[in-house]
Amino acid sequence: MRSNRKTVKPNNLKTLKSKLQFITHFTDRYSYLDSAMMALEGGCRWIQLRMKDADEAEIERTARQILPECRRRGAVFIIDDHVELVKRVGADGVHLGKNDMPVDEARRILGDEFIIGGTANTFEDIQRLAAQGADYIGCGPFRFTTTKKNLAPMLGIEGYENIVSLMKTHGINLPIVAIGGITYDDIPQVMATGVTGIALSGSVLRADNPVEEMRKIAIQLRVKN
């Protein structure tokens, strides 16, 4: 059977340098699926399915619901942590935390056609991920966030400026996405540090109208639908 996945090559920098990413989050008001659908409706074109407390069967069910909606809108669909599941459902790639499978091991399983991202909090993390062959880096947290249980030290604006400077000095040319507690008002200052883009979650879902909040952010970042 032919897969319905849209191949996204890791060297497709236009795709990988997406300025706006959304990470699903469960709240009292919204399910993981709800959060992804609202982000897509608001103009986000990179969705990461993150369901840390769910079993793999539940994650797979949710992934199979979100995937066709991403395909319909031309959005990239990434699954957090579950490498084999990515291949099974035909997602575009996987995002790996610091305690998840190493990037190079995931690459052996998935091959070059899948996007593999990794989480970093320090420049040393970024060096490690670059050496392992990551396609992009989620770097944070910017500030305190309620969506992470084990929070690394906060970076702030100065932290991102230092990391971006060190990446340039050491010739590491990977898309770097700022994450962790970022709000609409923070975006200009965060983007001015030289990061490639931002990832959002809780700040969008706490808005009175998450779809409109995402739309406002997409317009600010000039994200094209």
WOLINUR-V927510 format. One record per backbone hydrogen bond with DSSP energy under -1.0 kcal/mol. CO is the residue of the C=O (numbers start at 1). NH is the residue of the N-H. E is the energy in kcal/mol with one decimal. If there is no record, write none. Layout:
CO	NH	E
CO	NH	E
This chain:
9	12	-2.1
11	13	-1.7
12	16	-2.5
13	17	-2.3
15	18	-1.3
19	198	-2.7
21	200	-2.5
22	48	-3.0
30	27	-2.8
31	35	-2.4
32	36	-2.0
33	37	-2.5
34	38	-2.5
35	39	-1.9
36	40	-2.4
37	41	-2.5
38	42	-1.9
39	44	-2.4
40	43	-1.5
45	76	-2.4
46	22	-2.5
47	78	-3.1
48	24	-2.5
49	80	-2.8
51	54	-1.5
55	59	-2.1
56	60	-2.7
57	61	-2.2
58	62	-2.2
59	63	-2.9
60	64	-2.4
62	66	-2.2
63	67	-2.8
66	70	-2.1
67	71	-2.5
68	72	-2.3
69	73	-1.1
70	75	-3.0
76	47	-2.7
77	92	-2.5
78	49	-3.1
79	95	-1.9
80	82	-2.0
81	83	-1.4
82	86	-1.7
83	87	-1.4
84	88	-2.1
85	89	-2.7
86	90	-1.4
86	91	-1.6
92	115	-2.6
93	79	-2.2
94	117	-2.6
95	81	-3.4
96	119	-1.8
97	100	-1.5
102	106	-2.1
103	107	-2.3
104	108	-1.5
105	109	-1.3
106	110	-2.8
107	111	-2.9
115	94	-2.3
116	135	-3.4
117	96	-2.6
118	138	-2.8
120	140	-2.1
122	126	-1.6
123	127	-2.5
124	128	-2.1
125	129	-2.6
126	130	-2.7
127	131	-2.3
128	132	-1.6
129	134	-2.4
136	118	-1.5
137	177	-3.4
138	120	-2.5
139	179	-1.8
141	155	-3.1
142	156	-1.1
155	159	-1.5
156	160	-1.6
157	161	-2.4
158	162	-2.4
159	163	-2.2
160	164	-2.8
161	165	-2.1
162	166	-2.4
163	167	-2.4
164	168	-1.9
165	169	-2.3
166	170	-2.2
167	172	-2.8
168	171	-1.0
175	137	-2.3
176	196	-2.2
176	197	-1.4
177	139	-3.1
178	199	-2.6
179	142	-1.3
180	143	-2.2
186	190	-2.4
187	191	-2.9
188	192	-1.6
190	193	-1.4
191	194	-1.6
197	178	-2.7
198	21	-2.3
200	23	-2.5
201	205	-1.8
202	206	-1.9
204	207	-1.1
209	213	-2.4
210	214	-2.6
211	215	-2.3
212	216	-2.4
213	217	-2.0
214	218	-2.8
215	219	-2.2
216	220	-2.0
217	221	-2.3
218	223	-3.0
